[in-house]
Amino acid sequence: MARLRIGIDALDDALLLCLAARRRLVAAVARVKQREGLPSRDAAREDRIAARGQSLAHRLGLPPDLAQAQLALVIADGRGLQGLPPDPGQGAAPTGAGNLAPTMNPSERHAPSLSRALLRAIPPPARWAPLLRRLPSAWPGRNLEPAVQHLLAAPLRDGQLDFLVGRRLGIAVSDLGIGWVFELRDGRLRASAEPAEATVRGTATDLMLLASRLEDADTLFFQRRLELTGDTELGLTARNLLDRLPWESVPLGVRILLHRGARLAREARAAHGGVA
């Protein structure tokens, strides 16, 4: 049973990686359409995708309804990425994304540049690193420990994190130059001064996007914005478990704070030219 489930998990990961890659290609298609002045929606293309999917499903012995449902999801997601309504019955938007700017009034047109100027006033995380290095070395772990304990109270209580007993898992924030190592002792996640057996490393912005669920782990690892070092099996087990934790179990106030903070960090990184 364990080996079968490992195989299922690997296929689930592959599906998500394919979806992430598909979204990137759709976003690139949207940019080409806008640059070349092509219509945003191509109904004939959507029909061909559906027909090809049904044909392949028949050859593979997949239920037609399952194939149709999956393709409908990715087609709807593709429409959303291109600024189109999700329901094809509503028809295309009266103006494409590329034609929206001329219809805005002057104050709307200047709003993005003002926001960008304000965001550029926020120093990128790397500039905070010298200040953080002056803090006592044990300070980050001691201060994060209660928050992690609170967020993971339910899985800790249910024993879902028991595989961490006697193991040390690290989080490293590359641009801030700080990190934490946690181990499970006496039913509590505690900061440890010992080296981590497995470490997830990424920038402050990408780790915030992961924590807030604005971006998923598979996409971040696929794009090499997150890196897993050390005991790969331990790191993947922890990642897969955290990915499956119900987001609604996180307190609402924390979810709102994480979501808004991550969005602000992402926008600030864009304003700095992607370096943040």
N, C-alpha and C positions, 0 to 999 in steps of 0.2 A: 504493500500500500504506500509506504513512504517513497519508494522509487517511482511509482506511478504518479504520485502527487508532485514530485520534483520535476518530472517530465511535463506535467500540466502547467506548473508554474513557469517553466522555461518557455513554453509555447505562448502563455499569456504575455510574458515579457516581450517575446518576438512580435506579437500582434501590436502591442503598444509602441514598440520601436518603429514598426511599419507605419502606424498611424501618425507618429511624430514626423517621420520622413515625408509622408504624403502631404501633411499640412504645410511643410516648408516648400514643397514643390508647388502646391496650390497658391501660396503667397507669392512665389516667384511668377507664376502665370498671371496673377492679378496685376503685378507691376508691369509686365509686358503688355497686357491689354490696355492699361492706362496710358503707357508710353506710346503705343501704336494707334491709339484711338479706336480700339476694337470694342464691340459690345460686351458689357460685363457678363451677361448671361448667354450661354450657348445651349439651348434646349436640345438640339440634335446631339451634342456631345454627351449630355446627361442620359439621353435615351440609349446611346451606344454603350455607355458604361453599364447601364442596367441590363441590356441585352447580352453583352459579353459575360457579365457576372452570372446570369441565369444559365447560359450555355456551359460555363465552366462548372457551376454547381451541379448541373445534370451529369456531367462526365465524372465528377468526384463523388456522386451519390449523396450530395447535401440536400436537405429539405429546401424546396424553392422559397418557402416563406422566410426561412432563416437567412438565406443569401439576400433576398430582397430587403429584409429589414436592416441588415448590416450595410448594404450599399446605400440604402436611403439615409442612414445616419451619416456616412461620410460625404454624401452629396450635399446634405443639409449643412454639414460643417463647412464644406467648401463654399457654399453660398454665403454663409455667415462671414467667412474670411474675406470675401469680396464685397461685403456690404450689401448683399442681396437679401430679400425677405426669405425666410425658411420655407414658406408654403408656396410651391410653384403655381398654385391656382390664383395667387394674388397678382401674378405677373411681375415683370421687372419694375424696378423703381423708375420714376419718371426721368430722373437724371442719374447718370453714372457717378461713381465716386470722384472721377476726375473733373466733373462739371459742377461739383458742389461749391468750390471756393468762389467762383464769380458771383454766385447768388447770395453770398454772405454780405452783411452790411460791414462798413469799415471797422467798427469796434470789434466784431467777431474775427475779422481777418487779422487784427493786430494782437488778439488775445494769446495765441500760441507763442509768439515771439516774446511777449511779456513774461509768460510762464517760464519759458526757457531761460530768460535772463535771471529770473528769481531762483530757478533751480541751479543755475551755474554758480550762484552765490553760496550754495551749500558745498563745503569742501568734500571731495571724494574720500572714501574710507581710508585710502592709503595715507592721507595727510594726518589722520588721527593716530596712526601707528606710533610715532615718536612719543606722543603723550601717554598712550596706553602702556608703553614699555616702562614708564616711570612708576606704574602701580605695582604693589607687592605681587609676586608671582602667584600666590595662592588666591588672590582676590577674585579673579574671574570665576573660578570653579565654585568657590563658597557662595557667591552671589547667584549663580545660575542654578545651583543644586535645588533650592526650594521650588523654583519655577518648574524645573523638569519633573520633580516629584509630584507636583500638583497636576501637571498636564497628563502624566502617565499613571495617575492614581488607579484608574480602572483596570488597565492591563496588568499592573503590578499586583493588584488585589486578586485578579483572576489567575495569576500564575503564568501569564503569557510571556513574561520576560525572564522566566526561570533559567533559560539557556545562558543568561549573562552572569549567573552565579560564579564567582571566581574568575570572570573574564573582564577585560578592560577594553572599552570602546571609546575612541577619541573623535573629537570634532575640531578641525583646524580652520581658522579664518585666515586665508592666505594674505589678503591685502591689509588686514589689521595686525598681523603678526601675533595673534593670540590663539589659544586653543584650550580645550577641556578634555579631560579623561574621566570617564565614569565607570564604576563597577557596582554590581548588585551585592549588597551586604545586609544581612538581617532584614530582608524585605524592603530595603530602601536603596535608591540609586544615590551613590555618594561620589563626590569628587575624589580623585586619586592622584597622588604625586608620582605614581609609577608609570612607566612608558605604556602606551596603548598597544594592544595586540592588533587592532584594525582601526584605521582612521579614515574618516570622510573629510576631504579637503575641498574648499571652494571659497569664492569671494563672499564678502558679507552680503552683497545684494543677491547672489544666487542662492545662498543658504536661506535668506529670508523668503525668497520666492518659493523655495522648497517647503519651508515650514508653514507658509500661508496657503499652500496648495494652488498658488497661481501658476506654477509650473510643476510638472511631475518629474520624479527622479529619473525615469528612463530617458526622457528628453535631455535632461541636464547631463547625464552620464554619456549619452550618445553624442552630444555636442562637445564633450570633454570640458564642460564647465564645472563639473564635479569629478573628483578623482578618489578612488578607493585604493588604499595601500595597506600592506600587512596581510593579516589572515583574511583572505577573500571570502571564505565560507562564512566566517563570523560576521563580516560586514554585510554580506548579501542577506543573511538570515535576519539581521536587525533591520535592514532597509525594507525587506519584503514585509516584515511584520508591521513596521510603522506605516507603510503604504496602505495596509489593510485596516488600520485603526479607523473607526468611524469619526469623521471630521466633526459631526454634531456632538461628540462626547467632550470636545474641547469647550471650555466655558465661552459663552457668547462674547463677553468683553474681550477675552484674549483673542478670539477669532477676528473681531473687528480691528483690534490693535495691530495684529500681524498682517492682516489684509491691507490696511491703509499704509502701514509702514513699508511693506514690500512694494506697493505700487509707487510710493514716493521715491524709494530707492531706485526702482527701475527707471522712472522718469528722469531722476537726477543723473543716472548713468548715461541715458540717451542724450541729455543736455550737455554732458561733458564729452560727447563723441564716443560713447561706449566704454570709457575708461573710468570705472567706479565700481 
